[in-house]
Amino acid sequence: MTRGPVFMLFCLDYRKLETFIASKGRVNTASDAMMLFLGIQDVAYFAQNMVLAAESLGLGTVFLGSAPQLDSELREIFCLPDRAFPVVGMVLGYPAESPKPRPRIPTKFVLHRDEYYDLDADDVEEALSVMDAGLIREGYYARLNAKIKKPEPGEDEVGYDQYGWGEHISRKYARQGLRHDTLMEALRQAKIEP
């Protein structure tokens, strides 16, 4: 999909829920933290159902997970009121190409039966080799020019022929991180206090 004609924004909506509660003469006393947890689940279910519906009609979708970091801009564009918060965006349109599904970590490493299975070093190596080999073979990060730079000297010497998901995700969360204070401030701006 080079450009999608439709952008959808999926939001937590405490405001509407609290309006329904108020219509019955009551006040919401649930903690915002618990409502945040439950609300993210509801948003995720709805967004995934939109993907399935779109795909059944031959449409393509792309999730944009940066919505919480763009709260101020999205709040202004979509006139979001207090107590509504953007969770994820999605572009919707007819795909310009039909790529094969991207490689995934093998199911045996993410599906647990009866109890949690902790990965050992060999499991990690095998799982990453599947993800990395597929994305490197496809030229996924090279095509997007998506290498995350590191500030330490010498750490950017990995070329795209070795830059797979493991390298990308470890750089993303070890170097850039997802700033807790930024997210908390965005939630406060929406009048949500987790």
C-alpha positions in Angstrom: 0.0 0.0 0.0 1.8 3.1 -1.1 -0.8 5.5 0.3 -4.0 4.5 2.0 -7.1 6.7 1.4 -8.5 6.0 4.9 -6.9 6.6 8.3 -8.7 5.2 11.3 -7.9 6.1 14.9 -8.9 3.7 17.6 -9.3 5.4 21.0 -10.0 4.6 24.6 -13.2 6.5 25.4 -13.6 6.9 29.2 -15.8 9.9 28.4 -18.6 8.0 26.6 -18.5 5.2 29.2 -18.8 7.7 32.0 -21.7 9.4 30.2 -23.6 6.1 30.1 -22.8 5.5 33.8 -24.1 9.0 34.6 -27.3 8.4 32.7 -28.2 5.9 35.4 -27.4 8.4 38.2 -24.1 6.9 39.1 -20.4 8.0 39.0 -17.5 6.0 37.7 -15.4 4.9 40.7 -13.2 2.4 38.8 -9.5 3.3 38.8 -8.2 4.8 35.6 -5.4 2.3 35.6 -7.8 -0.7 35.6 -9.9 1.1 32.9 -6.8 1.7 30.9 -5.9 -2.0 31.0 -9.5 -3.1 30.0 -9.9 -0.4 27.5 -6.7 -1.3 25.6 -8.0 -4.8 25.3 -11.3 -3.6 23.9 -9.6 -1.3 21.4 -7.3 -4.2 20.3 -10.2 -6.5 19.7 -12.1 -3.9 17.7 -9.1 -2.9 15.6 -8.2 -6.6 14.8 -11.8 -7.2 13.8 -11.6 -4.2 11.4 -8.5 -5.8 9.9 -10.3 -9.1 9.4 -13.3 -7.4 7.9 -11.1 -5.3 5.6 -9.1 -8.3 4.4 -12.3 -10.2 3.6 -13.2 -7.3 1.2 -9.7 -7.3 -0.5 -8.5 -4.3 1.4 -5.1 -3.9 3.1 -4.3 -2.4 6.5 -1.3 -1.1 8.3 -1.3 -0.5 12.1 0.5 2.6 13.3 1.5 2.1 16.9 2.8 5.6 17.4 -0.6 7.1 18.2 0.0 7.5 22.0 3.3 9.4 21.2 1.3 11.7 18.9 -1.4 12.4 21.3 -1.3 16.2 21.1 -1.4 16.2 17.3 -4.1 13.6 17.1 -6.1 15.3 19.8 -6.1 18.5 17.8 -6.8 16.9 14.4 -9.7 14.7 15.6 -11.0 17.1 18.3 -10.6 14.5 21.0 -12.2 15.5 24.2 -10.8 15.0 27.7 -11.0 11.3 28.8 -10.5 10.0 25.2 -7.1 8.7 24.3 -5.6 7.5 21.0 -4.3 3.9 21.2 -3.5 2.9 17.6 -4.0 4.2 14.1 -4.7 2.2 11.0 -4.3 3.0 7.3 -6.9 1.3 5.1 -6.9 0.9 1.4 -6.4 -1.3 -1.6 -2.8 -2.8 -1.5 -0.4 -1.8 -4.3 1.3 -5.2 -3.9 0.5 -8.5 -2.3 3.6 -9.4 -0.2 4.0 -12.7 1.5 3.4 -12.6 5.3 6.4 -11.4 7.2 8.3 -14.1 9.1 7.3 -14.6 12.7 8.9 -16.2 15.8 8.0 -19.9 15.6 4.8 -20.8 17.5 6.6 -23.2 19.8 8.4 -20.2 21.4 5.3 -18.1 22.0 2.5 -20.6 22.6 2.7 -22.0 26.1 0.8 -25.1 27.2 -0.3 -25.5 30.8 2.5 -23.3 32.1 4.9 -20.6 31.1 8.0 -21.8 29.2 11.1 -19.7 29.7 13.4 -19.6 26.7 17.0 -20.7 27.1 19.9 -19.3 25.0 19.4 -22.0 22.3 15.7 -21.2 22.0 16.5 -17.5 21.7 19.0 -18.2 19.0 16.7 -20.4 17.0 13.7 -18.0 17.3 15.8 -15.0 16.2 17.4 -17.0 13.4 13.9 -17.6 11.9 12.8 -14.0 12.2 16.2 -12.4 11.2 16.8 -14.7 8.2 13.4 -14.0 6.7 13.5 -10.3 7.1 17.1 -10.0 5.9 16.3 -12.3 2.9 13.3 -10.0 2.0 15.4 -6.9 2.5 12.7 -5.6 4.8 14.7 -3.1 6.9 16.9 -2.1 4.0 13.9 -1.4 1.8 12.5 0.9 4.5 15.9 2.3 5.4 14.8 1.5 9.0 18.0 0.9 10.8 17.9 2.4 14.2 21.1 4.2 15.0 22.9 3.7 18.2 25.0 6.5 19.9 27.8 4.2 21.0 30.9 4.1 18.7 31.1 1.0 16.5 27.6 -0.3 17.2 26.2 0.8 13.8 28.7 -1.4 11.9 26.0 -4.1 11.3 25.0 -3.8 7.6 21.6 -4.6 6.3 22.8 -8.0 5.4 22.9 -8.8 9.1 20.3 -6.3 10.4 17.2 -8.3 11.3 14.4 -8.2 13.8 16.5 -9.1 16.7 19.0 -6.2 16.1 16.1 -3.8 15.3 14.0 -4.5 18.3 17.0 -4.6 20.7 18.1 -1.2 19.4 14.6 0.2 19.5 14.0 -0.7 23.2 17.5 -0.4 24.5 18.4 2.9 22.9 15.1 4.7 22.1 12.9 3.1 24.6 9.3 4.1 25.0 9.4 6.9 27.4 7.2 6.4 30.5 7.2 10.1 31.4 6.1 11.1 27.8 3.2 8.6 27.9 2.2 9.6 31.4 2.1 13.2 30.4 0.0 12.5 27.4 -2.5 10.5 29.6 -2.6 13.4 32.1 -3.3 15.8 29.2 -6.3 13.6 28.4 -7.4 13.8 32.1 -6.6 10.1 32.6 -4.6 9.4 35.8 -3.4 5.8 35.8 
